[in-house]
């Protein structure tokens, strides 16, 4: 996996980047776990799907190996 870090709160730039990353990308949480990019948004570890990673997102994105 290839890991990149972006500024987590850069309004439009961040939202655009989150919509463009490949499926399977992980967005780690600062309190443990992660969100995974799936069809329709970001799935919390074993939970619901949301439009973006939640507030505990660290700003890191881990791109799947096959996409790097």
C-alpha positions as MATLAB code, in Angstrom:
seq = 'XXXXXXXXXXXXXXXXXXXXXXXXXXXXXXXXXXXXXXXXXXXXXXXXXXXXXXXXXXXXXXXXXXXX';
ca = [
       0.000    0.000    0.000;
       1.120    3.526   -0.748;
       0.449    6.077    1.981;
      -0.062    9.794    1.421;
      -0.959   12.505    3.895;
      -3.065   15.568    3.107;
      -4.286   18.447    5.216;
      -7.507   17.064    6.654;
      -9.474   20.304    6.640;
      -8.805   21.997    3.287;
     -12.474   22.453    2.320;
     -12.997   21.983   -1.421;
      -9.595   20.482   -2.194;
     -10.017   17.745    0.378;
     -13.569   16.896   -0.699;
     -12.467   16.685   -4.343;
      -9.499   14.449   -3.485;
     -11.698   12.156   -1.377;
     -14.088   11.712   -4.299;
     -11.244   10.882   -6.726;
      -9.284    8.257   -4.778;
      -9.744    4.627   -5.856;
     -12.100    2.183   -4.158;
     -10.372    0.343   -1.328;
      -8.447    3.422   -0.149;
      -8.288    3.593    3.648;
      -8.614    6.762    5.754;
      -7.260    6.024    9.263;
      -9.008    7.304   12.369;
      -7.058    8.906   15.204;
      -9.075    6.875   17.720;
      -8.516    3.519   16.031;
      -9.957    1.830   12.980;
     -10.423    3.397    9.571;
     -12.909    4.254    6.836;
     -12.709    2.449    3.481;
     -13.688    4.017    0.140;
     -16.599    1.992   -1.297;
     -19.252    2.601   -3.940;
     -21.352    5.428   -2.555;
     -18.915    6.887   -0.018;
     -16.753    5.885    2.926;
     -17.608    2.860    5.070;
     -16.741    2.985    8.749;
     -14.900   -0.110    9.950;
     -17.659   -2.724    9.921;
     -20.396   -0.100    9.912;
     -22.420    2.390    7.906;
     -21.383    4.334    4.800;
     -20.964    8.116    4.897;
     -20.183   10.792    2.268;
     -16.735   11.458    3.824;
     -14.530   10.071    6.598;
     -15.590   11.228   10.063;
     -14.131   13.899   12.322;
     -11.497   11.601   13.802;
      -9.861   11.148   10.383;
      -6.087   11.745   10.655;
      -5.727   13.258    7.181;
      -3.847   10.219    5.874;
      -4.982    8.194    2.872;
      -3.647    4.699    2.228;
      -3.975    3.815   -1.456;
      -4.341    0.100   -2.358;
      -1.144   -1.470   -3.737;
      -2.702   -2.231   -7.139;
      -3.529    1.494   -7.564;
      -0.161    2.970   -6.622;
];
